[in-house]
Amino acid sequence: RIHQNSQQSPAMTRFSLMFLAGLATTTLSVVSAGDCETFKGEDSCLSGSDMDGEGCQWCKSAAVPSSCHNATMAEGLPSSVFDCNAAAANDLEGDVNYLVLALQKCQGSSTWTLHGLWPEWGQNCGSEKFDEAQISSIESDMEKYWLSCPEYSDSNVEFWDHEWSKHGTCTADSQSSYFSNGLAARSKFLDKCSDVSGTSCEVCLTSSSKTSSDLTYYGTSCP
């Protein structure tokens, strides 16, 4: 039987090494551009994005190692273990505005209802008085999901008056839009409080304008 020589010629060896080096470089660049999990540090994570252009989020944890994920993966992580934040670098563009969605459970209730939707950029920004007639079309939903807890002395109207005067006036919304958007935000982000024990839960949201519309999830706390 003829035994083949297992040793490659010097030319073939150089070709093989060049091919493997090029393949490794190509593979690394594709993975880095398309997989947020490859970023091992917070700075590189927050400046990165996945193959679809979705920004990466740095998910901090005290129980397990912190890690980098895209927004879709980050939203699926348990909020009781991870605190995921998107790139704060967007702040430099001046087009990110933060709002706190505050939910509460009234005494003896297991339902998360609205405490308020609070823009971070100000309080008591205008003199427009609360007008109950402007929310007449959504008032039945307000009484279910944005009510003054019975253990407090304020009526619903007094509570809504306070929320509009202190917080709603700082948005560019009409009264009907502000309260409608608050109800919609509760429905959309209610799951963020599913693992929260106690009677209060706050979620940080962002808006591209100083309104309560077009809200996206930022994290469990605002910067």
C-alpha positions in Angstrom: 0.0 0.0 0.0 1.3 3.5 -0.9 1.5 5.8 2.1 0.7 9.5 1.3 3.0 12.1 2.7 1.1 13.9 5.5 3.3 16.9 5.4 2.1 19.9 3.3 4.4 21.9 1.2 5.5 25.4 2.5 3.3 27.1 -0.1 0.2 25.1 0.9 0.9 25.8 4.6 1.0 29.5 4.0 -2.2 29.4 1.9 -4.0 27.4 4.7 -2.9 29.9 7.4 -4.0 32.9 5.3 -7.4 31.3 4.6 -8.0 30.4 8.3 -7.0 33.9 9.4 -9.3 35.5 6.9 -12.2 33.3 7.9 -11.6 34.1 11.6 -11.6 37.8 11.0 -14.8 37.7 8.9 -16.5 35.5 11.5 -15.6 37.8 14.4 -16.8 40.9 12.6 -20.1 39.4 11.7 -20.7 38.1 15.2 -19.8 41.4 16.9 -22.1 43.3 14.6 -25.0 40.9 15.0 -24.9 39.5 18.5 -25.2 41.8 21.5 -24.2 38.9 23.8 -20.6 39.1 22.4 -20.0 42.5 24.1 -18.6 41.8 27.6 -18.4 45.3 29.0 -21.0 48.0 29.6 -19.4 50.7 27.4 -19.0 48.4 24.4 -22.5 47.0 24.9 -24.3 50.4 25.1 -22.5 51.5 21.9 -23.3 48.3 20.0 -26.2 47.0 18.1 -27.4 43.7 16.6 -27.6 42.7 13.0 -31.1 44.3 12.7 -29.8 47.6 14.0 -31.5 47.2 17.4 -29.5 48.8 20.1 -27.9 46.7 22.8 -28.9 46.9 26.5 -26.6 46.3 29.5 -28.5 44.1 32.0 -27.1 44.5 35.5 -27.6 41.8 38.2 -26.4 41.3 41.7 -27.2 37.6 41.6 -25.6 36.5 38.4 -23.0 38.1 36.0 -24.2 41.2 34.2 -24.6 40.7 30.5 -25.5 42.4 27.2 -28.6 41.7 25.2 -30.8 43.3 22.5 -34.0 44.9 23.6 -36.1 41.9 22.7 -34.0 39.5 24.8 -33.7 42.1 27.6 -37.5 42.4 27.9 -37.7 38.6 28.4 -35.4 38.6 31.4 -36.9 38.5 34.9 -37.0 42.1 36.3 -36.5 40.7 39.8 -33.0 39.6 38.7 -31.9 42.0 36.0 -32.0 45.8 35.6 -31.6 46.4 31.9 -30.9 49.9 30.5 -30.5 51.1 27.0 -27.7 53.4 25.8 -27.7 56.6 27.8 -25.6 58.1 24.9 -28.9 59.0 23.2 -29.2 61.7 25.8 -26.5 63.6 24.0 -28.8 64.0 21.0 -31.3 65.9 23.1 -34.2 63.8 21.8 -34.9 61.5 24.7 -37.3 62.5 27.4 -37.9 60.3 30.5 -41.2 59.6 32.2 -42.0 57.5 35.2 -45.0 55.2 35.0 -46.0 54.7 38.7 -48.4 51.9 39.6 -49.9 51.0 42.9 -52.1 48.4 44.6 -54.9 49.7 46.7 -55.3 48.2 50.2 -56.8 44.7 49.9 -56.4 44.6 46.1 -54.2 42.5 43.8 -54.7 44.8 40.8 -52.0 47.2 39.6 -53.7 50.6 39.0 -52.1 53.9 38.0 -50.7 56.3 40.5 -49.4 58.5 37.8 -47.4 59.2 34.6 -44.7 61.6 35.6 -42.4 63.5 33.2 -38.9 63.8 34.7 -38.3 67.3 33.2 -40.6 69.3 35.4 -43.6 69.7 37.8 -46.4 72.2 38.0 -45.6 73.6 34.5 -48.9 75.3 33.7 -52.0 77.0 35.0 -54.6 75.1 33.0 -57.3 73.7 35.4 -58.4 70.2 35.3 -61.7 69.7 33.4 -63.5 66.5 34.0 -65.5 67.0 30.9 -62.4 66.4 28.8 -62.0 62.8 30.0 -65.7 61.9 29.9 -65.2 59.3 27.1 -62.6 57.4 29.2 -63.9 58.2 32.7 -65.3 54.6 33.2 -61.8 53.2 32.6 -60.2 55.9 34.8 -62.5 54.8 37.7 -61.2 51.2 37.3 -57.5 51.8 36.5 -56.6 55.3 37.7 -58.6 55.6 40.8 -57.9 57.2 44.2 -57.4 54.3 46.6 -60.3 54.1 49.1 -57.8 54.3 52.0 -56.9 57.9 50.9 -59.3 60.8 51.5 -59.2 62.3 48.0 -62.0 61.6 45.6 -61.2 60.4 42.1 -61.7 63.9 40.6 -59.4 65.4 43.3 -56.8 62.8 42.5 -57.0 63.4 38.8 -56.9 67.2 39.3 -53.6 66.8 41.3 -52.0 64.5 38.7 -52.9 66.9 35.9 -51.8 70.0 37.7 -48.5 68.6 38.9 -47.5 66.3 36.1 -49.8 66.5 33.1 -49.2 70.3 32.6 -45.5 69.5 31.9 -46.4 67.5 28.8 -47.4 68.9 25.5 -50.7 66.9 25.7 -54.3 67.8 26.0 -56.0 66.5 29.1 -57.8 63.8 27.2 -54.5 62.7 25.5 -52.5 62.7 28.8 -54.9 60.5 30.7 -55.6 58.2 27.6 -51.9 57.7 27.1 -51.5 56.9 30.8 -54.1 54.2 30.6 -52.5 52.8 27.4 -49.0 52.8 29.1 -50.4 50.9 32.0 -51.8 48.2 29.7 -48.6 48.0 27.6 -46.1 47.9 30.4 -48.1 46.2 33.1 -46.0 43.0 32.8 -42.9 44.9 34.0 -44.4 44.8 37.5 -45.4 41.1 37.4 -42.4 40.1 39.6 -42.6 43.0 42.0 -43.7 42.4 45.5 -45.3 45.1 47.6 -47.8 47.7 46.7 -45.9 50.1 44.4 -43.9 49.7 41.2 -42.2 52.3 39.0 -41.1 51.9 35.4 -39.0 54.3 33.4 -40.2 55.1 29.9 -38.9 57.4 27.1 -40.5 59.6 24.5 -39.0 61.3 21.5 -41.0 64.4 22.3 -42.3 66.0 25.5 -45.6 64.2 25.3 -46.9 61.0 26.9 -47.4 59.3 23.5 -45.0 57.0 21.6 -43.6 55.6 24.9 -40.9 52.9 24.9 -39.5 50.9 27.8 -36.1 52.2 29.2 -35.7 50.2 32.5 -36.8 49.9 36.1 -35.3 53.3 36.9 -34.6 56.5 35.1 -31.0 57.9 34.9 
